[in-house]
Amino acid sequence: MSTGPSKFLGEVYETAQGVFCVRPEDQFVAKELISTGSYSAGELALLALFVNEKSNVLMLGGHIGAIAVPLSRRIAELTVFEANPETYKLLKLNLRLNNCANVRHFNMAANDVHGELQFVMNTVNSGGSKRMPREKHQDFFHDDPEIRTVPACRLDDQLAGQSFDLIFMDIEGSEYFAMKGMPRLIERTRVLVTEFLPHHLSLVAGITVSDFLSPLGAFNSLIVPSQGKVVYKPEMHDFLARACAEGRGEAAIVFHKDVIALQ
């Protein structure tokens, strides 16, 4: 018996990192998975340095699961938040396709307060979807994205009583708001990995480097993998301020509670 018209979710591909349903119109994550068989291998290798089979990890910005799926195989538990309701559908499906039984997932935006926020849902680069920017720069709206209202939460409340060995954030300018909403979780973790893009600080969040660093005062080392460099607490602000002045972003930087010495 027919249950009504089916809805197209995407096309399914078998890759080196798992089986993924993707939307072919996405010219970034989907295109890389389809053309190369993997996505963001460098970030996965970086995360692998700080986790093991007993680790409990919090991921903010799960997208369709291209990183979450292979990461889940290396650790004990993974908790994933994804704000975009359309990519969240693919995330749920891809977790099922890959039998990721150790992953919890939430369709919510990490924020400094509970409630709702407006969300820009890009199609050409769905991974670039983000909260409504403070400045509506044309780069964020070039593909005529749909704007939706999505639920938002303080993670300290949503995940009360929990702790994580590592927190990973790739949420397109919402990092500061997420961190303001999880001071207890930050206090309990040793490692925090985040994207750092100067235009996200200025145009999306409307904050300074000092604002960005304000929730991270307990971290003693900043590891910059692209430069093979460690920056210690007294120099963190100046280092990131120079990166902003030069327009130099980093796909991933690592804040560590320990004083790290490069080998």
Residue pairs with C-beta under 8 A, 6 or more apart in sequence:
9 21
9 23
9 89
9 90
9 93
10 21
10 22
10 23
10 24
10 30
10 90
11 21
11 22
11 23
11 24
12 19
12 20
12 21
12 22
12 97
13 19
13 20
13 22
13 33
13 34
15 33
15 37
15 38
15 39
16 37
16 38
17 33
17 37
17 38
17 39
17 44
17 66
17 69
17 70
18 65
18 69
18 70
18 94
18 97
18 98
19 94
19 97
19 98
20 33
20 64
20 65
20 66
20 69
20 90
20 94
20 97
21 64
21 90
21 93
21 94
21 97
22 29
22 30
22 33
22 34
22 64
22 90
23 30
23 90
23 123
23 126
24 30
24 34
25 123
25 124
26 123
26 124
26 125
26 126
26 127
27 124
27 125
28 124
28 125
28 126
28 127
28 128
29 39
29 63
29 64
29 66
29 126
29 127
30 64
30 126
32 38
32 39
32 40
33 39
33 66
39 66
39 67
40 66
40 67
40 251
42 225
42 251
43 67
43 251
43 252
44 67
44 70
44 71
46 193
46 225
46 252
46 254
47 57
47 67
47 71
47 74
47 166
47 168
47 193
48 74
50 165
50 166
50 191
50 193
50 254
51 57
51 71
51 74
51 75
51 165
51 166
52 74
52 75
53 74
53 75
53 76
54 75
54 76
55 74
55 75
55 76
55 77
55 165
55 166
56 75
56 76
56 77
56 78
56 79
56 163
56 164
56 165
57 71
57 75
57 77
57 78
57 79
57 164
57 165
57 166
57 167
57 168
58 79
58 81
58 155
58 159
58 164
58 166
58 167
58 168
58 185
58 189
59 67
59 68
59 71
59 78
59 79
59 80
59 81
59 168
60 81
60 110
60 167
60 168
60 169
60 170
60 171
60 174
60 175
60 178
61 81
61 82
61 83
61 169
61 170
61 171
61 172
62 68
62 80
62 81
62 82
62 88
62 91
62 105
63 82
63 84
63 87
63 91
63 126
63 127
63 170
64 87
64 90
64 91
64 94
64 126
65 80
65 90
65 91
65 94
65 95
65 98
65 100
68 78
68 80
68 91
68 95
68 100
68 103
69 94
69 95
69 98
69 100
71 78
72 78
72 95
72 98
72 100
72 102
72 103
75 102
76 102
77 102
77 103
77 104
78 100
78 102
78 103
78 104
79 103
79 104
79 105
79 106
79 159
79 162
79 164
80 91
80 103
80 104
80 105
80 106
81 105
81 106
81 108
81 109
81 110
81 155
82 88
82 91
82 105
82 106
82 107
83 107
83 108
83 109
83 110
83 119
83 129
83 131
83 150
83 152
83 171
83 174
84 119
84 121
84 126
84 129
84 150
85 107
85 121
85 148
85 150
86 121
86 126
87 126
87 127
87 129
88 105
88 107
91 105
92 105
95 103
95 105
106 158
107 150
107 151
108 150
108 151
108 152
108 153
108 158
109 117
109 119
109 131
109 150
109 151
109 152
109 153
109 171
109 174
110 152
110 153
110 155
110 169
110 171
110 174
110 177
110 178
110 181
110 182
111 117
111 152
111 153
111 154
111 174
111 177
111 178
111 181
112 154
112 177
112 178
112 180
112 181
113 152
113 154
113 181
114 152
114 153
114 154
114 157
115 151
115 152
116 149
116 150
116 151
116 152
117 131
117 132
117 149
117 150
117 152
118 131
118 132
118 147
118 148
118 149
118 150
119 129
119 130
119 131
119 132
119 147
119 148
119 149
119 150
120 129
120 130
120 131
120 132
120 133
120 140
120 141
120 145
120 147
121 129
121 145
121 146
121 147
121 148
122 128
122 129
122 140
122 143
122 145
123 143
123 145
124 142
124 143
125 143
127 170
127 172
128 140
128 172
129 145
129 172
130 140
130 171
130 172
130 173
130 174
130 200
130 204
131 172
131 173
131 174
131 177
131 204
132 147
133 140
133 173
133 203
133 204
134 203
134 204
134 205
134 206
135 202
135 203
135 204
135 206
137 199
137 203
139 199
140 203
140 204
153 181
154 181
154 182
155 178
155 181
155 182
155 185
156 181
156 182
156 183
156 184
156 185
157 181
159 182
159 185
162 185
163 185
163 188
163 189
164 185
164 188
164 189
165 189
165 190
165 191
166 189
166 190
166 191
166 192
166 193
167 182
167 185
167 186
167 189
167 191
167 192
167 193
168 192
168 193
168 194
169 175
169 178
169 192
169 193
169 194
169 195
170 194
170 195
170 252
171 178
171 195
172 195
172 200
172 204
173 197
173 200
173 201
173 203
173 204
173 205
174 204
174 205
175 194
175 195
175 200
175 205
175 212
176 201
176 205
176 207
176 211
176 212
176 215
177 205
179 186
179 215
179 216
180 215
183 215
186 192
186 215
186 216
186 218
187 218
189 257
190 256
190 257
190 258
191 254
191 255
191 256
191 257
192 216
192 219
192 254
192 255
193 252
193 253
193 254
193 255
194 252
194 253
194 255
195 249
195 250
195 251
195 252
195 253
196 240
196 243
196 249
196 250
196 253
197 249
197 250
198 243
198 244
198 247
198 248
198 249
199 247
199 249
201 207
201 208
201 209
201 211
201 212
201 244
202 244
205 211
205 212
209 237
209 240
209 241
209 244
210 237
212 240
213 236
213 237
213 240
216 255
218 257
219 233
219 255
219 256
219 257
220 232
220 233
220 256
220 257
220 258
220 259
220 260
221 230
221 231
221 232
221 233
221 254
221 255
221 256
221 257
221 258
221 259
221 260
222 230
222 231
222 232
222 236
222 239
222 240
222 253
222 254
222 255
222 256
223 229
223 230
223 253
223 254
223 255
223 256
223 260
224 230
224 231
224 239
224 250
224 253
224 254
225 252
225 253
225 254
226 250
226 251
228 262
229 262
230 260
230 261
230 262
231 239
232 259
242 248
243 249
243 250
